Amino acid sequence: MTSIIFDSFFLIFCGAAAVATLALYTRQPLLVAYIAVGVLLGPFGLEVITEIELLSEMSHIGIIFLLFLIGLDMQPKALLAVLKKATSIALLSCAIFAILGLCVGLAFGFSLIESAVIGMVSMFSSTIIGIKLLPTTVLHHKHTGEMMVGLLLLQDFIAIFCLLILMSGSEGEFDGRMLLIAAVSLPVVVGLAFIVVKYVLLKLIAKFDHFHEYIFLIAIGWCLGLAMLSEEMHLSAEIGAFIAGVSLATSPISQFIALNLKPLRDFFLVLFFFSLGAQLNIDLLPEVIIAAIVYAAVMLGAKPVTFFFLLRQQSERKDLAWDIGFRLGQISEFSLLIAFVASSRNVIGDTATLLIQTAAIISFIASSYIVTFNFPNPIAVSDKLRRD
């Protein structure tokens, strides 16, 4: 097993470095390079790396760290204000995208249940793409970053609701007990997090703040610990990590933690994009490619326009409304998880699952190009648009 992991890491990161170099010379987004390496080396490509399940599980840690870092920069009072403003936008946009996804599924001959799942996965935007391509200064200090985080967080709550519906009972049969447990668990986790931070973590940090390694360990332990607790209480690891970050946001040490965890986050995010490309079954791709292109195009076109009009209704500026709309214009990684759960419970078939996977990847790549070449972002090939 050790040899398999080492060999996989060697191939992934050396391959990613080589393809990323080519991408930069040809002025392409780096995220596209990581997905391309996954397709090339994965079990449906050259079959060099076949142990995708383990790498996919490890890459999930990158999403958890990403949400933790976002939480570190969200002051609780500011977060509540943003969530209050973003709730109506999130609910209305999710309803519109769900109807569009349902219509696309029915138009291409999928069953009503499969089309409903396609509609379900259409509601969400990618946290990774949205936040990864947002300049740090905008994420930390600007209204754009706060509004995006608020919308993505509300989408995560809706996604958890969808997952609970699919995972409760059998064959997708709804069991309200799990949903009730999740609803009760959320305030419990939030309250517990702030109590532990106030009476335990901050005191430990203040006493041993000159041991930087200790602060690093405390931060990782707190992030993963609350993520695990949230999963056990029928929430998600991502929401637990976000709460862990918010609970530390008022501490003076929060920015030190954020700075030191970024390289670790980026390491796992490379694994995420690799595993995303590696799981694409290119042998069956001809069966769904036309439907996937149409589905992705509908989402890429409808999401920016929808967010623009809804944000304008909230008196947001035109440039901000378009900026957020295009940054949230893709299908989400959460959609892939929902598709996996639906497939494992025989709610949807292999063709519908592949359609969702393919459309998600197409939307990731297209959205990366749109944002990288038109809006300020950390990985822009143009000096004019590059913002760290």
CORSUL-V514725 format. One record per pair of residues at least 24 apart in sequence whose ideal C-beta (glycine too) atoms are under 8 Angstrom apart, sorted by the first residue. I is the first residue (numbers start at 0). J is the second residue. If there is no record, write none. Layout:
i=[I:I]
j=[J:J]
//
This chain:
i=[3:4:7:7:7:10:10:10:11:11:11:11:11:11:11:12:14:14:15:15:23:26:27:28:28:28:28:28:28:29:30:30:30:30:30:30:30:31:31:31:33:33:33:33:34:34:34:34:34:34:34:35:36:36:37:37:37:37:37:37:37:37:38:38:38:38:39:40:40:41:41:41:41:42:43:43:43:43:43:44:44:48:51:51:51:54:54:54:54:55:55:55:57:57:58:58:58:58:58:58:58:59:59:59:60:60:61:61:61:61:61:61:61:61:61:62:62:62:62:62:62:62:63:63:63:63:63:63:64:64:64:64:64:64:65:65:65:65:65:65:66:66:66:66:66:66:67:67:67:67:67:67:67:68:68:68:68:68:69:69:69:69:69:70:70:70:70:70:70:70:70:70:71:71:71:71:71:71:71:71:72:72:72:72:72:72:72:73:73:73:73:73:74:74:75:75:75:77:78:78:78:78:81:81:81:81:82:82:82:84:84:84:85:85:85:85:86:87:87:88:88:88:88:88:89:89:89:89:89:90:90:91:92:92:92:92:92:92:93:93:93:93:95:95:96:96:96:96:96:96:97:97:99:99:99:100:100:103:103:103:103:104:107:107:107:107:109:109:109:112:112:112:113:113:113:113:116:116:116:116:116:116:116:117:117:117:117:119:119:120:120:120:120:120:120:120:120:120:121:121:121:122:122:122:122:123:123:123:123:123:123:123:123:124:124:124:124:124:124:124:124:124:125:125:125:125:125:125:126:126:126:126:126:126:127:127:127:128:128:128:128:128:128:129:129:131:131:131:132:132:132:132:132:132:132:132:133:133:133:134:134:134:134:134:135:135:135:136:136:137:137:142:143:143:143:146:146:146:146:147:147:147:150:150:151:152:152:154:154:155:155:155:155:155:156:158:158:158:158:158:159:159:159:161:162:162:162:162:163:165:165:165:165:165:166:166:169:170:170:170:171:171:171:177:180:180:181:181:181:184:184:184:184:185:185:187:188:188:188:188:188:188:188:189:189:191:192:192:192:192:192:193:195:196:196:196:200:201:204:204:208:211:211:214:214:214:215:215:215:218:218:218:218:219:219:221:271:275:275:275:275:275:276:278:279:279:279:280:280:283:283:283:284:284:286:286:287:287:287:287:288:290:291:291:291:291:292:292:294:294:295:295:295:295:295:295:295:298:298:298:298:298:299:299:299:299:299:299:302:302:302:303:303:322:325:325:325:325:325:326:326:326:328:328:328:329:329:329:329:329:330:330:330:330:330:331:332:334:335]
j=[50:53:48:50:54:40:47:48:36:40:48:54:269:270:273:269:39:40:269:273:380:380:380:364:367:368:371:378:380:378:128:131:272:363:364:367:378:364:367:368:269:272:273:276:272:273:275:276:360:363:364:276:273:276:272:273:274:275:276:277:278:279:276:277:279:281:276:273:277:276:277:278:279:277:277:279:280:281:282:277:281:277:274:277:278:270:273:274:277:271:274:278:267:270:267:268:270:271:272:273:274:236:267:271:223:267:127:264:265:266:267:268:269:270:271:126:127:237:267:268:271:332:222:223:226:236:237:240:222:240:260:263:264:267:126:127:130:131:264:268:126:237:238:240:241:244:222:226:240:241:243:244:260:244:257:260:261:264:130:138:148:241:244:240:241:242:243:244:245:246:247:248:244:245:247:248:253:254:256:257:138:139:144:244:248:253:257:145:148:244:245:248:248:249:245:248:249:145:145:148:149:245:145:146:148:149:149:152:153:146:149:313:146:149:150:153:153:309:313:150:306:309:310:313:149:150:153:154:157:153:157:309:122:150:302:305:306:309:122:123:154:157:301:305:121:122:298:301:302:305:121:122:297:298:301:294:298:290:293:294:297:351:290:293:294:354:350:351:354:171:346:347:346:347:348:351:337:338:341:346:347:351:355:294:351:354:355:161:337:330:331:333:334:335:337:338:355:359:298:330:334:154:157:158:161:154:155:157:158:330:331:333:334:150:151:154:302:327:328:329:330:331:329:330:331:332:363:366:151:155:237:331:332:333:268:271:332:326:329:363:366:367:370:326:327:268:377:378:326:367:370:371:374:376:377:378:326:376:377:375:376:377:386:387:377:386:387:386:387:375:386:319:319:322:323:310:315:319:323:323:326:327:323:327:327:238:241:331:333:235:237:238:241:333:238:235:331:333:336:337:234:235:238:337:235:336:337:340:233:337:340:341:344:346:340:344:344:344:345:346:341:344:346:233:232:233:232:233:234:229:232:233:234:234:238:232:225:228:229:232:234:239:242:242:246:228:225:242:243:245:246:246:246:246:247:250:247:250:250:252:252:255:259:252:255:256:256:259:260:247:256:259:260:260:263:247:332:332:335:359:360:363:360:356:356:357:360:353:356:349:350:353:353:357:350:353:350:353:354:357:357:354:354:357:358:361:358:361:354:358:330:357:358:359:361:362:365:328:329:330:358:362:328:329:362:365:366:369:327:328:329:327:328:374:366:369:370:373:374:366:370:374:362:366:369:359:362:363:365:366:355:358:359:362:363:359:359:359:359]
//
